[in-house]
Amino acid sequence: MQEDSKKFISALKNHDIDTVKEIPKSDLHNHFVLGGNRKYIYEQKKILIEPISSPLASMQEMDEWNRKYLGERFDSSEMRKFLIEAAFVQAKSDGVKILEIGEDVWGLGEYFHNDIVELIETFQEINERIAPDITLRLQIGLSRHCLVDYLSDCLKHFWGHLEFYSIDLYGDELAQPIENFVPIYERAKAEGLRLKAHIGEWGKAEDVVRGVEVLQLDEVQHGIAAAESDEAIQFLKERGIRLNITPGSNLLLGRVKDLSHHPIAKLYRNGLDVTINSDDVLIFDSDVSKEYAKLFDAGCLSAEELDAIRLNGLRNIK
């Protein structure tokens, strides 16, 4: 572990991205549909997916990108499973040793014949075949725009399966009040799942605090808005809430002006539990290793601080 830290710090300082990729790291904020290896997808399916190169002006532009490059080409059971495969290929190439990914609950019926065992075994088989040294943390995914009654009906297939590690709520933060999801999160807590939600990428610091309080969260995906409030930072610190941050996507979605002043520095230096992750590799073209390298090159965090964050992401927590 100490030798890895020395190599990682040296590689960052020497701008040696190949060595950075070799060092163990985690990816705890990864949407597998957009988390695949671009080269592998082209080699296997002859589908070329181009990343964006400048900040998006709106979420509508992101939707347009999805229609152009994904669209109906991956809208089948076979191609959905191929995207899971591509995500493991990408993670393996990036030195990821803990990968937290999962399917949207609606995807069970769309791509896995409403067979929860098929879904679970698909992820496990691909994990073992492509990257057996990666620890898979299987996640249940919820889209925030979906009606709660619909999500609850889908979730009946998921409850009671100990293979799932966590549950995550994502999508438009303003789609509906977070309070609507309390019954789901109460059940998820009773099921022993680690509770996560996307909050504070688009909202305010008080939204992060509110989300943690209402849903009894263990982790927040993004949460960068908390940096606006010392009170919010102290609240998260006292609660031991982990923030799984994706700086590259924050930049390209226009949530931060530049990486040199990314809020992760303030959050980390105030003692918060933070990790660095990829989010959507295919659209933002920034895997975990690149995220570390870009933050260092921008002067946001030192190589030693980034190594401490890397090690933190590899902690075994439940």
Sine and cosine of phi, psi and omega as CSV:
sin_phi,cos_phi,sin_psi,cos_psi,sin_omega,cos_omega
0.00,0.00,-0.69,0.73,0.01,-1.00
-0.92,0.40,-0.61,0.79,0.02,-1.00
-0.92,0.40,-0.64,0.77,0.06,-1.00
-0.87,0.49,-0.65,0.76,0.00,-1.00
-0.89,0.45,-0.68,0.73,0.02,-1.00
-0.88,0.48,-0.70,0.71,-0.01,-1.00
-0.91,0.40,-0.66,0.75,-0.03,-1.00
-0.90,0.43,-0.74,0.67,0.00,-1.00
-0.89,0.46,-0.70,0.72,0.02,-1.00
-0.90,0.44,-0.66,0.75,-0.02,-1.00
-0.90,0.43,-0.65,0.76,0.05,-1.00
-0.88,0.47,-0.72,0.70,-0.03,-1.00
-0.92,0.40,-0.47,0.88,0.00,-1.00
-0.99,-0.12,0.11,0.99,0.00,-1.00
0.83,0.56,0.63,0.77,-0.03,-1.00
-0.98,-0.18,0.99,0.11,-0.10,-0.99
-0.92,0.40,-0.50,0.87,0.01,-1.00
-0.89,0.45,-0.65,0.76,0.03,-1.00
-0.95,0.30,-0.60,0.80,0.06,-1.00
-0.83,0.56,-0.65,0.76,-0.01,-1.00
-0.90,0.43,-0.45,0.89,-0.05,-1.00
-0.97,0.23,-0.37,0.93,-0.11,-0.99
-0.99,0.15,0.69,-0.72,-0.02,-1.00
-0.84,0.54,0.65,-0.76,0.02,-1.00
-0.41,-0.91,0.16,-0.99,0.02,-1.00
-0.93,-0.38,0.33,-0.94,0.17,-0.99
-0.68,-0.73,0.98,-0.18,-0.14,-0.99
-0.96,-0.28,0.10,0.99,0.03,-1.00
-0.61,-0.79,1.00,0.09,-0.14,-0.99
-0.62,-0.79,0.86,-0.51,0.07,-1.00
-0.99,-0.11,0.98,-0.22,-0.25,-0.97
-0.84,0.54,-0.49,0.87,0.00,-1.00
-0.85,0.52,-0.57,0.82,0.02,-1.00
-0.94,-0.34,0.27,0.96,-0.09,-1.00
-0.96,-0.28,0.23,0.97,-0.11,-0.99
-0.99,0.11,0.15,-0.99,0.02,-1.00
-1.00,0.09,0.88,-0.47,-0.08,-1.00
-0.86,0.52,-0.71,0.71,-0.03,-1.00
-0.91,0.42,-0.67,0.74,-0.01,-1.00
-0.89,0.45,-0.67,0.74,0.01,-1.00
-0.88,0.48,-0.65,0.76,0.01,-1.00
-0.94,0.34,-0.69,0.72,-0.02,-1.00
-0.89,0.46,-0.64,0.77,-0.08,-1.00
-0.99,0.10,-0.58,0.82,-0.13,-0.99
-0.84,-0.55,-0.05,1.00,-0.04,-1.00
0.83,0.56,0.58,0.81,0.07,-1.00
-0.95,-0.33,0.88,-0.47,-0.02,-1.00
-1.00,-0.08,0.84,-0.54,0.00,-1.00
-0.89,-0.45,0.91,-0.41,-0.03,-1.00
-1.00,-0.05,0.73,-0.68,0.05,-1.00
-0.98,0.21,0.25,-0.97,0.12,-0.99
-0.98,0.20,0.40,-0.91,-0.07,-1.00
-0.85,-0.53,-0.15,0.99,0.02,-1.00
-0.61,-0.79,0.36,-0.93,-0.05,-1.00
-0.82,0.57,0.64,-0.77,0.04,-1.00
-0.97,0.23,0.54,-0.84,0.01,-1.00
-1.00,0.07,-0.35,0.94,-0.03,-1.00
-0.30,-0.95,0.25,-0.97,0.08,-1.00
-0.93,0.36,-0.38,0.93,0.06,-1.00
-0.88,0.47,-0.60,0.80,0.03,-1.00
-0.91,0.41,-0.57,0.82,0.05,-1.00
-0.92,0.39,-0.64,0.77,0.06,-1.00
-0.89,0.46,-0.63,0.78,0.03,-1.00
-0.91,0.42,-0.63,0.77,0.06,-1.00
-0.88,0.48,-0.70,0.71,0.01,-1.00
-0.86,0.51,-0.69,0.72,0.01,-1.00
-0.90,0.43,-0.62,0.79,-0.05,-1.00
-0.94,0.34,-0.71,0.71,-0.15,-0.99
-0.98,-0.18,-0.40,0.92,0.03,-1.00
-0.95,-0.32,-0.90,0.44,0.09,-1.00
0.76,0.65,-0.71,-0.70,-0.03,-1.00
-1.00,0.01,-0.10,1.00,-0.08,-1.00
-0.91,0.42,-0.43,0.90,-0.03,-1.00
-0.93,-0.37,0.24,0.97,-0.10,-0.99
-1.00,-0.04,0.88,0.48,0.07,-1.00
-0.46,-0.89,0.32,-0.95,0.02,-1.00
-0.85,0.52,-0.71,0.70,-0.02,-1.00
-0.87,0.48,-0.71,0.70,-0.07,-1.00
-0.97,0.23,-0.49,0.87,0.08,-1.00
-0.89,0.45,-0.69,0.72,0.02,-1.00
-0.92,0.39,-0.55,0.84,0.07,-1.00
-0.90,0.44,-0.60,0.80,0.03,-1.00
-0.91,0.41,-0.57,0.82,0.10,-0.99
-0.89,0.46,-0.70,0.72,0.03,-1.00
-0.85,0.52,-0.73,0.69,-0.01,-1.00
-0.89,0.45,-0.53,0.85,0.02,-1.00
-0.92,0.38,-0.64,0.77,0.04,-1.00
-0.94,0.34,-0.59,0.81,0.07,-1.00
-0.87,0.49,-0.70,0.72,0.01,-1.00
-0.89,0.45,-0.74,0.68,-0.03,-1.00
-0.88,0.48,-0.67,0.74,0.01,-1.00
-0.88,0.47,-0.68,0.73,-0.01,-1.00
-0.92,0.39,-0.32,0.95,-0.09,-1.00
-0.98,-0.22,0.12,0.99,0.02,-1.00
0.96,0.27,0.31,0.95,0.00,-1.00
-0.96,0.27,0.76,-0.64,0.00,-1.00
-0.93,-0.37,-0.33,0.94,0.12,-0.99
-0.79,-0.61,0.87,-0.50,-0.05,-1.00
-0.83,-0.57,0.85,-0.52,0.00,-1.00
-0.95,-0.32,0.96,-0.27,0.01,-1.00
-0.62,-0.78,0.25,-0.97,0.03,-1.00
-0.09,-1.00,0.04,-1.00,-0.07,-1.00
-0.98,-0.19,0.53,-0.85,0.18,-0.98
-0.89,0.46,0.59,-0.81,-0.04,-1.00
-0.87,0.50,-0.56,0.83,0.01,-1.00
-0.92,0.39,-0.39,0.92,-0.02,-1.00
-0.93,0.37,-0.33,0.94,0.01,-1.00
-0.86,0.51,-0.72,0.69,0.02,-1.00
-0.97,0.24,-0.58,0.82,-0.05,-1.00
-0.94,0.34,-0.63,0.77,-0.19,-0.98
-0.83,-0.56,-0.22,0.98,-0.09,-1.00
-0.79,-0.61,0.39,0.92,0.13,-0.99
0.83,0.56,0.51,0.86,-0.04,-1.00
0.84,0.55,0.48,0.88,-0.02,-1.00
-0.94,-0.35,0.98,-0.18,-0.07,-1.00
-0.90,0.43,-0.52,0.85,0.03,-1.00
-0.91,0.41,-0.64,0.77,0.05,-1.00
-0.88,0.48,-0.69,0.73,0.01,-1.00
-0.87,0.49,-0.78,0.63,-0.03,-1.00
-0.87,0.49,-0.73,0.68,-0.06,-1.00
-0.93,0.36,-0.48,0.88,0.07,-1.00
-0.89,0.46,-0.75,0.66,0.03,-1.00
-0.88,0.47,-0.69,0.72,-0.04,-1.00
-0.92,0.40,-0.67,0.74,-0.02,-1.00
-0.91,0.42,-0.68,0.73,0.02,-1.00
-0.92,0.40,-0.66,0.75,0.07,-1.00
-0.82,0.57,-0.77,0.64,-0.05,-1.00
-0.94,0.35,-0.60,0.80,-0.06,-1.00
-0.97,0.26,-0.64,0.76,-0.12,-0.99
-0.99,-0.14,-0.65,0.76,-0.10,-0.99
-0.55,-0.83,0.94,0.34,-0.07,-1.00
-0.91,0.42,-0.29,0.96,0.02,-1.00
-1.00,0.09,-0.05,1.00,0.06,-1.00
-1.00,-0.01,0.77,-0.64,0.12,-0.99
-0.99,0.14,0.89,-0.45,0.03,-1.00
-1.00,0.04,0.81,-0.59,0.17,-0.99
-0.94,-0.33,0.98,-0.19,-0.12,-0.99
-0.97,0.23,0.75,-0.66,-0.14,-0.99
-0.87,-0.49,0.55,-0.83,0.13,-0.99
-0.99,-0.10,0.81,-0.59,-0.06,-1.00
-0.95,-0.31,0.70,-0.72,0.01,-1.00
-0.85,-0.53,0.75,-0.66,0.09,-1.00
-1.00,-0.02,0.81,-0.59,-0.14,-0.99
-0.92,0.38,-0.34,0.94,0.00,-1.00
-0.99,0.16,-0.23,0.97,-0.04,-1.00
-0.97,0.23,0.54,-0.84,0.06,-1.00
-0.90,0.43,0.63,-0.77,-0.07,-1.00
-0.89,0.46,-0.61,0.79,0.02,-1.00
-0.88,0.47,-0.64,0.77,0.04,-1.00
-0.91,0.42,-0.72,0.70,0.01,-1.00
-0.88,0.47,-0.67,0.74,0.00,-1.00
-0.88,0.47,-0.62,0.79,0.04,-1.00
-0.91,0.41,-0.68,0.73,0.05,-1.00
-0.88,0.47,-0.63,0.78,-0.10,-0.99
-0.93,0.36,-0.27,0.96,0.02,-1.00
-0.84,0.54,-0.47,0.88,0.00,-1.00
-0.98,0.20,-0.37,0.93,-0.12,-0.99
-1.00,-0.04,-0.54,0.84,-0.07,-1.00
-0.86,0.50,0.64,-0.77,0.08,-1.00
1.00,-0.01,-0.06,1.00,0.01,-1.00
-0.99,-0.13,0.95,-0.31,-0.12,-0.99
-0.94,0.33,-0.14,0.99,0.03,-1.00
-0.92,0.40,-0.37,0.93,-0.03,-1.00
-0.99,0.11,0.71,-0.70,-0.07,-1.00
-0.99,-0.11,-0.61,0.80,-0.14,-0.99
-0.52,-0.85,0.17,-0.99,0.11,-0.99
-0.75,-0.66,0.60,-0.80,-0.06,-1.00
-0.66,-0.75,0.65,-0.76,0.05,-1.00
-0.94,-0.34,0.84,-0.55,-0.04,-1.00
-0.63,-0.78,0.07,-1.00,-0.07,-1.00
0.94,-0.34,-0.29,-0.96,-0.05,-1.00
-0.86,0.52,0.90,-0.43,-0.04,-1.00
-0.90,0.44,-0.33,0.94,-0.04,-1.00
-0.98,-0.22,0.14,0.99,-0.10,-1.00
-0.89,0.46,-0.65,0.76,0.05,-1.00
-0.30,-0.95,0.36,-0.93,-0.04,-1.00
-0.85,0.52,0.65,-0.76,-0.03,-1.00
-0.91,0.41,-0.40,0.92,0.04,-1.00
-0.86,0.51,-0.44,0.90,-0.02,-1.00
-0.88,0.48,-0.40,0.92,-0.12,-0.99
-1.00,-0.10,0.09,1.00,-0.02,-1.00
-0.82,0.57,-0.75,0.67,-0.01,-1.00
-0.85,0.52,-0.61,0.79,0.02,-1.00
-0.91,0.42,-0.70,0.72,-0.06,-1.00
-0.96,0.29,-0.50,0.87,0.10,-0.99
-0.90,0.43,-0.67,0.74,0.04,-1.00
-0.92,0.39,-0.67,0.74,0.01,-1.00
-0.88,0.48,-0.63,0.78,0.05,-1.00
-0.90,0.44,-0.67,0.74,0.03,-1.00
-0.91,0.42,-0.47,0.88,0.03,-1.00
-0.98,0.18,-0.09,1.00,0.02,-1.00
0.99,0.10,0.27,0.96,0.00,-1.00
-0.99,0.16,0.49,-0.87,0.12,-0.99
-0.99,0.17,0.76,-0.65,-0.17,-0.98
-0.99,-0.13,0.83,-0.55,-0.04,-1.00
-0.72,-0.69,0.37,-0.93,0.11,-0.99
-0.32,-0.95,0.52,-0.85,0.10,-1.00
-0.98,0.18,0.92,-0.39,0.03,-1.00
-0.55,-0.83,0.53,-0.84,0.18,-0.98
0.99,0.15,0.26,0.96,0.21,-0.98
-1.00,0.05,-0.64,0.77,-0.01,-1.00
-0.95,-0.32,-0.39,0.92,-0.06,-1.00
-1.00,0.05,-0.40,-0.92,-0.03,-1.00
-0.92,-0.39,0.12,-0.99,-0.02,-1.00
-0.85,0.52,-0.64,0.77,-0.02,-1.00
-0.91,0.40,-0.43,0.90,0.06,-1.00
-0.93,0.37,-0.60,0.80,0.04,-1.00
-0.91,0.42,-0.74,0.67,0.01,-1.00
-0.87,0.49,-0.72,0.69,-0.02,-1.00
-0.88,0.48,-0.69,0.73,0.00,-1.00
-0.88,0.47,-0.68,0.73,0.02,-1.00
-0.89,0.45,-0.69,0.72,-0.02,-1.00
-0.91,0.40,-0.74,0.67,-0.12,-0.99
-0.94,0.34,-0.69,0.72,-0.07,-1.00
-0.99,-0.12,-0.02,1.00,-0.01,-1.00
0.84,0.55,0.73,0.69,-0.12,-0.99
-0.93,0.37,0.49,-0.87,0.17,-0.99
-0.99,-0.13,-0.52,0.85,-0.07,-1.00
-0.62,-0.78,0.45,-0.89,0.08,-1.00
-0.84,-0.54,0.78,-0.63,0.11,-0.99
-0.99,0.10,0.86,-0.50,-0.14,-0.99
0.99,0.11,-0.98,-0.21,0.01,-1.00
0.96,0.28,0.21,0.98,-0.11,-0.99
-0.92,0.39,-0.37,0.93,0.03,-1.00
-0.89,0.45,-0.34,0.94,0.01,-1.00
-0.87,0.49,-0.41,0.91,-0.01,-1.00
-0.90,0.43,-0.27,0.96,0.00,-1.00
-0.97,0.25,-0.22,0.97,-0.12,-0.99
-0.69,-0.72,0.85,-0.53,0.06,-1.00
-0.90,0.44,-0.54,0.84,0.02,-1.00
-0.92,0.40,-0.65,0.76,0.02,-1.00
-0.92,0.40,-0.65,0.76,0.03,-1.00
-0.88,0.48,-0.71,0.70,0.00,-1.00
-0.90,0.44,-0.64,0.77,0.03,-1.00
-0.86,0.51,-0.75,0.66,-0.02,-1.00
-0.91,0.41,-0.61,0.79,0.02,-1.00
-0.91,0.42,-0.72,0.70,-0.01,-1.00
-0.90,0.44,-0.57,0.82,-0.01,-1.00
-0.99,0.13,-0.21,0.98,-0.04,-1.00
0.93,0.37,0.58,0.81,-0.06,-1.00
-0.99,0.15,0.80,-0.61,0.05,-1.00
-0.99,0.11,0.69,-0.72,0.09,-1.00
-0.94,-0.34,0.89,-0.46,0.03,-1.00
-0.99,-0.13,0.99,-0.17,-0.23,-0.97
-0.98,-0.18,0.56,-0.83,0.01,-1.00
-0.79,-0.62,0.99,0.11,-0.12,-0.99
-0.84,0.54,-0.66,0.75,-0.05,-1.00
-0.87,0.49,-0.70,0.72,0.01,-1.00
-0.94,0.33,-0.56,0.83,0.08,-1.00
-0.85,0.53,-0.64,0.77,0.00,-1.00
-0.93,0.36,-0.75,0.66,-0.10,-1.00
-0.98,0.21,-0.19,0.98,0.15,-0.99
-0.99,-0.13,0.10,0.99,0.08,-1.00
0.97,0.26,0.36,0.93,-0.01,-1.00
-1.00,0.08,-0.34,0.94,0.11,-0.99
-0.72,-0.69,0.45,-0.89,-0.06,-1.00
-0.98,0.18,-0.61,0.79,0.02,-1.00
-0.35,-0.94,0.33,-0.94,-0.07,-1.00
-0.96,0.27,-0.35,0.94,-0.01,-1.00
-0.90,0.43,-0.44,0.90,0.00,-1.00
-0.90,-0.43,0.46,0.89,-0.01,-1.00
-0.89,0.45,0.65,-0.76,-0.05,-1.00
-0.86,0.50,-0.29,0.96,-0.03,-1.00
-0.85,0.53,-0.53,0.85,-0.01,-1.00
-0.90,0.43,-0.73,0.68,0.01,-1.00
-0.90,0.43,-0.69,0.73,-0.02,-1.00
-0.89,0.46,-0.72,0.69,-0.01,-1.00
-0.91,0.42,-0.71,0.70,-0.07,-1.00
-0.95,0.31,-0.20,0.98,0.12,-0.99
-0.99,-0.13,0.24,0.97,0.15,-0.99
1.00,0.04,0.23,0.97,0.01,-1.00
-0.99,0.17,0.44,-0.90,0.05,-1.00
-0.99,0.13,0.98,-0.22,-0.04,-1.00
-0.84,-0.54,0.49,-0.87,0.13,-0.99
-0.76,-0.65,0.30,-0.95,-0.01,-1.00
-0.90,-0.44,0.75,-0.66,-0.17,-0.99
-0.61,-0.79,0.08,-1.00,-0.14,-0.99
-1.00,-0.03,-0.62,0.78,-0.09,-1.00
0.96,0.28,-1.00,-0.05,-0.07,-1.00
-0.76,-0.65,1.00,-0.03,-0.09,-1.00
-0.86,0.52,-0.68,0.73,-0.11,-0.99
-0.92,0.40,-0.59,0.81,-0.04,-1.00
-1.00,0.05,-0.61,0.79,-0.09,-1.00
-0.99,-0.16,-0.16,0.99,0.06,-1.00
0.80,0.59,0.69,0.72,0.00,-1.00
-0.59,-0.81,0.99,-0.14,0.05,-1.00
-0.97,0.24,0.00,-1.00,-0.10,-0.99
-0.88,0.47,-0.68,0.73,-0.01,-1.00
-0.87,0.48,-0.68,0.73,0.03,-1.00
-0.90,0.44,-0.58,0.82,0.02,-1.00
-0.87,0.49,-0.73,0.69,0.04,-1.00
-0.88,0.47,-0.72,0.69,-0.05,-1.00
-0.90,0.44,-0.66,0.75,-0.03,-1.00
-0.92,0.38,-0.62,0.78,0.03,-1.00
-0.91,0.41,-0.63,0.78,0.04,-1.00
-0.92,0.38,-0.74,0.67,-0.03,-1.00
-0.88,0.47,-0.51,0.86,0.00,-1.00
-0.98,0.18,-0.16,0.99,-0.02,-1.00
0.98,0.20,0.30,0.96,-0.03,-1.00
-0.96,0.29,-0.72,0.70,0.00,-1.00
-0.68,-0.73,0.47,-0.88,0.03,-1.00
-0.97,0.23,0.26,-0.97,0.03,-1.00
-0.88,0.48,-0.60,0.80,0.01,-1.00
-0.93,0.37,-0.65,0.76,0.05,-1.00
-0.90,0.43,-0.66,0.75,0.00,-1.00
-0.91,0.42,-0.58,0.82,0.05,-1.00
-0.92,0.39,-0.63,0.78,0.04,-1.00
-0.89,0.46,-0.62,0.78,0.05,-1.00
-0.92,0.39,-0.66,0.75,0.05,-1.00
-0.85,0.53,-0.74,0.67,0.00,-1.00
-0.90,0.44,-0.60,0.80,0.02,-1.00
-0.88,0.48,-0.62,0.78,0.01,-1.00
-0.92,0.39,-0.35,0.94,-0.02,-1.00
-1.00,-0.03,-0.02,1.00,0.04,-1.00
-0.89,0.45,0.65,-0.76,0.03,-1.00
-1.00,0.03,0.98,-0.21,-0.01,-1.00
-0.85,-0.53,0.41,-0.91,0.02,-1.00
-0.55,-0.83,0.00,0.00,0.00,0.00
